[in-house]
Amino acid sequence: MADIRVLVVDDSTTMRALFCGMFDNAKGIQVLDHAASAAEAREVMRRARPDVVTLDIEMPGMNGLDFLEEIMRERPLPVIMLSTLTQKGAASSIRAMELGAFDCFPKPTIATRDEFERITPKLVALVKAAASGKTTAARKKVGQAAEDGFRPNGRVVALSASSGGVAALMQIVPAFPAACPPTIITIPLEPGMGDSLIGRLDAAARPRIRPASDGQRLEPGNVYIAADQSVHVIVDGAAAAEIKTTPADPVNGARPSASLLFATLAKTAGASVVAGVLTGTGTDGCAGLQALKLAGATTFAQSIDTAAAGEAPAAALATGAAQRPVPLGEIAKFVLDQCRDVAHAA
C-alpha cells in the first residue's frame, strides 16, 4: 500500500519543521511538501494532489478557514485543522468542521520535540483515518426542514459521533422540531469546543440545545450535548430519566463513552430508545448499541458512504449492533418517525 502523502501548511518555520519531522518518521506516511501560506499551498496542490492536508487556522494573508472553504469548494480532500486551545480557537475549530474539515487537532503550545513526540501517536492515527475517510458525499447539505405539528411518543434518542460529527450534527439537529424527543449526543471535543458547538446548534435549531450536566432531566424539546472529555455521561432512573456525570477512567479509550451511555439507557429505558452511531473513528458505541438492541431498542448507524469517518458506523453494522444503515440526509426523518405519537398525529 502506498504511503499517505501529507501537505503541511503552517506559517511558523519551527512548526512546519516539527510536523514534517513527525510525519517523515511515521510508518505509512510521507510529507509531500510544506507551505507557509495559502498561496504556497495552492501552488503545491496544482502540481500534485495530497492525500491529507494539515492546515493552521491562523495564518497571514488568507486565513485557514477561508482556504479550507476554497479547498472544499474547488478540490475537496481530507483536511485536519490545527487550532489553539482558546475561546477564539474553539469557535474557529467548530466553524472549520462545519465547512468540512475532517477534524481539528490542538496545536502544541510548546514547540519542542518532546511535546511533539507526546502528540505523535494521536495525530498520526488521525491522519490515517482521514486518508481513508470520505470527503464530498458527507458534506452535501441534505438535511430536511424542521417539522411543524410533531408530537413525541415518549421515546428517547441517543446518538454518538466523533470525527466528522460536527458537520453531521449541523445537518441533523436543525431538522428537529421544537417539540423533539429528548435527545442526548456524545461527541468528545477539546476544551471550549463543546460550548462553541452548542452555541452554533442553538442558533440554527428549534429545540433547546444544552450541555449534558449532572442532575438534568431528559425532557422533550431538548438536545443534550455530551462533549466534555473529563467526564462520562450516563442516564439513571427509569420513571424520571436523569443525566449523571462521572469522572471515571476512559472506556475503551473514550470519555465520554457512547457505549457507557448506551448501556445505561438499555437498563433504564430499553425499548423506549432510538440510538445511532454516526460518523467517527474507533469502535466506541458498538458494545452499548448491542445492549440496546438486545433490550428492544431501535438501533442504526450512519451509512458508511455518507460518513466522513466510516470506522465507527462500519463497526456497528459489522457486529450487528446497528439494525440498519441510514444515510446522513435521512437520519432526522428516520429518528422522528420512530418517535412520533401516531395516535395524536395531525
C-alpha positions in Angstrom: 0.0 0.0 0.0 1.3 3.4 -0.9 2.2 5.9 1.8 -0.2 8.6 2.7 1.0 11.9 1.2 0.6 14.8 3.6 0.9 18.5 2.8 1.8 20.6 5.9 0.6 24.2 5.9 1.7 26.5 8.7 3.2 29.9 8.7 5.7 29.0 11.5 9.0 27.7 10.3 9.5 25.8 13.6 6.0 24.2 13.5 6.5 23.2 9.9 9.8 21.5 10.7 8.4 19.7 13.7 5.3 18.5 11.9 7.3 17.4 8.9 9.7 15.5 11.1 6.8 13.8 12.9 5.3 12.6 9.7 8.5 11.6 8.0 9.2 9.3 10.9 5.7 7.8 11.0 5.2 4.4 9.2 2.9 4.7 6.2 3.1 8.5 5.9 5.3 10.7 3.8 5.5 14.5 3.6 4.5 15.5 0.1 5.6 19.1 0.7 5.1 22.0 3.1 3.9 25.6 2.7 3.9 28.8 4.7 0.7 30.3 3.3 -2.5 29.5 1.4 -0.8 30.8 -1.8 2.1 28.5 -1.4 -0.2 25.6 -0.6 -2.4 26.3 -3.6 0.7 26.1 -5.8 1.8 22.8 -4.3 -1.7 21.4 -4.9 -1.6 22.4 -8.5 1.4 20.2 -9.0 0.3 17.2 -7.0 -2.7 16.2 -5.0 -2.0 15.3 -1.4 -4.0 12.6 0.4 -4.4 14.8 3.5 -3.7 18.4 4.4 -2.8 19.7 7.8 -3.8 23.4 7.9 -3.2 26.1 10.5 -6.3 28.2 11.2 -4.4 31.4 12.0 -2.2 32.5 9.1 -1.3 35.8 7.5 -3.0 36.7 4.2 -5.8 34.2 3.5 -6.5 32.5 6.8 -7.0 28.8 7.3 -10.8 29.0 7.4 -11.1 30.8 4.1 -8.6 28.5 2.5 -10.5 25.5 3.8 -13.7 26.8 2.3 -11.8 27.2 -1.0 -10.5 23.6 -0.9 -13.9 22.1 -0.1 -15.4 24.1 -3.0 -12.8 23.5 -5.6 -10.8 20.4 -4.8 -12.3 18.5 -1.8 -9.9 16.4 0.2 -9.4 15.5 3.9 -8.2 18.4 5.9 -7.1 18.3 9.6 -7.1 21.8 11.1 -4.5 22.8 13.7 -6.1 25.1 16.3 -5.2 26.8 19.5 -7.0 26.0 22.8 -8.5 29.4 23.2 -12.1 30.7 23.1 -11.4 32.1 19.6 -9.7 28.9 18.6 -12.6 26.8 19.7 -15.1 28.8 17.8 -12.9 28.7 14.7 -12.5 24.9 15.0 -16.2 24.4 15.1 -16.6 26.6 12.1 -13.9 24.6 10.3 -15.6 21.3 10.9 -18.9 22.8 9.7 -17.0 23.7 6.5 -15.9 20.2 6.0 -12.6 19.7 8.0 -12.2 16.0 8.9 -11.3 17.0 12.4 -9.4 19.6 14.4 -6.2 18.9 16.4 -4.9 21.2 19.2 -1.7 22.8 18.2 1.1 22.3 20.8 1.6 25.4 23.0 5.3 24.5 23.4 7.2 23.8 20.2 9.6 21.2 21.5 10.5 17.7 20.2 9.4 16.1 23.5 5.9 17.7 23.1 5.6 16.6 19.5 6.7 13.0 20.5 3.9 13.0 23.0 1.2 14.0 20.5 2.6 12.0 17.6 0.5 8.8 18.0 -2.8 10.6 18.2 -2.1 12.9 15.2 -0.7 10.1 13.1 -3.8 8.0 13.8 -6.0 10.9 12.8 -4.1 11.4 9.5 -4.5 7.7 8.6 -8.2 7.9 9.5 -8.7 11.0 7.4 -6.9 9.4 4.4 -9.4 6.5 4.4 -12.5 8.7 5.1 -15.0 10.4 2.8 -14.9 14.0 1.8 -17.5 15.0 -0.8 -20.6 12.9 -0.1 -20.6 13.7 3.6 -20.5 17.5 3.1 -23.6 18.0 1.0 -26.4 20.0 2.6 -29.1 17.4 2.6 -30.9 17.9 5.8 -34.7 18.4 5.9 -36.5 21.4 7.3 -37.8 21.1 10.8 -41.4 19.7 11.1 -44.4 21.5 12.5 -47.1 19.7 14.4 -44.8 16.9 15.7 -45.7 15.3 18.9 -43.3 12.9 20.7 -44.3 9.4 21.8 -42.1 9.2 24.9 -39.0 7.6 23.3 -35.5 8.9 24.0 -32.9 9.5 21.2 -29.2 8.8 21.8 -26.5 9.4 19.2 -22.7 9.2 19.2 -20.2 10.9 16.9 -16.6 11.9 16.7 -14.6 12.8 13.6 -16.9 14.5 11.1 -19.6 14.7 13.7 -19.9 18.5 13.9 -20.9 18.7 10.2 -23.3 15.8 10.6 -25.0 17.3 13.6 -25.3 20.6 11.9 -27.5 18.8 9.3 -29.4 16.5 11.7 -30.3 18.7 14.7 -31.7 21.7 12.8 -34.2 19.3 11.2 -35.7 18.5 14.6 -38.9 20.3 15.6 -39.2 22.4 18.7 -41.0 19.6 20.5 -38.4 17.0 19.6 -37.9 13.8 21.6 -35.4 14.2 24.4 -32.1 13.7 22.7 -28.6 13.1 24.1 -25.5 13.1 22.0 -21.9 12.2 22.8 -19.2 14.0 20.8 -15.9 14.3 22.6 -14.3 17.7 21.9 -11.3 19.7 23.1 -11.9 22.2 25.9 -14.1 25.1 24.8 -15.3 23.5 21.6 -18.3 22.0 23.2 -19.7 25.4 24.2 -19.0 26.7 20.7 -20.9 23.7 19.1 -23.8 24.2 21.5 -23.9 27.9 20.5 -23.9 27.1 16.8 -26.6 24.5 17.1 -28.7 26.6 19.4 -28.7 29.4 16.8 -29.6 27.0 14.0 -32.1 24.7 15.6 -35.6 25.0 17.1 -35.2 22.7 20.2 -33.2 24.0 23.1 -29.5 22.9 22.9 -27.9 22.3 26.3 -24.7 20.8 27.7 -25.3 17.4 29.3 -24.8 18.2 33.0 -25.3 16.4 36.3 -28.9 16.2 37.5 -30.7 17.3 34.3 -34.0 15.5 33.5 -34.4 14.2 29.9 -37.3 16.2 28.6 -38.9 16.7 25.2 -37.8 19.8 23.3 -34.2 19.5 24.5 -31.0 18.2 22.9 -28.2 17.5 25.4 -24.6 17.6 24.1 -22.0 15.5 26.0 -18.7 16.9 24.7 -16.6 17.3 27.9 -13.8 14.8 27.8 -13.2 15.0 31.5 -16.4 13.1 32.4 -18.6 10.2 31.3 -22.3 10.9 30.9 -24.9 8.2 31.8 -28.7 8.2 32.3 -30.2 7.0 35.6 -33.8 6.4 36.7 -36.5 4.6 34.7 -39.5 6.7 35.7 -37.8 10.0 35.5 -34.6 9.7 33.4 -31.9 11.9 34.7 -28.4 12.7 33.4 -25.5 11.8 35.7 -21.8 12.6 35.1 -18.8 10.7 36.5 -15.0 11.4 36.1 -14.2 7.7 35.8 -11.4 6.4 33.6 -11.9 6.2 29.8 -13.8 3.2 28.5 -12.1 1.6 25.5 -10.1 4.8 25.1 -13.2 7.1 25.1 -14.6 9.6 27.5 -17.4 10.4 27.4 -18.1 6.9 26.2 -21.0 6.3 24.0 -21.0 2.6 24.9 -21.4 3.5 28.6 -24.2 5.9 27.9 -26.0 3.4 25.7 -25.6 0.6 28.2 -27.2 2.7 31.0 -30.1 3.6 28.6 -30.5 -0.1 27.9 -31.1 -0.7 31.6 -33.3 2.4 32.3 -35.3 2.8 29.1 -34.7 -0.3 26.9 -37.2 -0.5 24.0 -38.1 3.2 24.5 -34.7 4.3 23.0 -33.8 5.1 19.4 -30.0 5.0 19.2 -27.4 5.5 16.4 -23.7 5.6 15.8 -22.8 8.5 13.5 -19.5 9.3 11.6 -16.4 8.7 13.7 -13.2 6.8 14.3 -12.7 3.8 16.7 -15.4 1.4 17.9 -16.9 3.3 20.9 -20.6 2.8 20.9 -20.7 -0.7 19.5 -21.0 -2.6 22.7 -23.6 -0.3 24.2 -25.6 -0.3 21.0 -25.6 -4.1 21.1 -27.0 -3.9 24.7 -29.7 -1.5 23.5 -30.6 -3.8 20.6 -31.0 -6.8 22.9 -33.2 -4.6 25.2 -35.6 -4.0 22.3 -34.4 -0.5 21.2 -34.3 0.7 17.6 -30.6 0.9 16.6 -28.9 2.2 13.4 -25.7 3.6 12.0 -25.0 6.3 9.6 -24.4 4.8 6.2 -20.7 4.5 5.5 -20.9 6.2 2.1 -22.2 9.4 3.8 -19.8 9.3 6.8 -16.7 11.4 6.8 -15.1 8.8 9.1 -16.7 5.4 8.5 -14.8 3.3 11.1 -17.4 3.7 13.9 -20.5 3.1 11.9 -18.9 0.3 10.0 -18.1 -1.5 13.2 -21.6 -1.0 14.5 -23.0 -2.5 11.3 -20.5 -5.4 11.1 -21.2 -6.5 14.6 -24.9 -6.4 14.1 -25.4 -3.8 16.9 -26.9 -1.5 14.3 -30.0 -2.9 12.8 -29.7 -0.9 9.6 -27.7 1.9 7.9 -29.3 5.3 7.4 -27.9 7.9 5.0 -27.0 11.3 6.6 -29.7 13.1 4.8 -32.4 10.7 6.1 -31.3 10.4 9.7 -33.5 13.2 11.1 -36.7 11.8 9.4 -35.8 8.3 10.4 -35.4 9.2 14.1 -38.5 11.4 14.1 -40.6 8.6 12.5 -39.6 6.3 15.4 -40.5 8.9 18.0 -43.8 10.2 16.5 -47.0 10.0 18.5 -49.1 8.5 15.7 -52.3 8.3 17.7 -52.4 12.1 18.0 -50.8 13.0 14.7 -52.3 15.9 12.8 
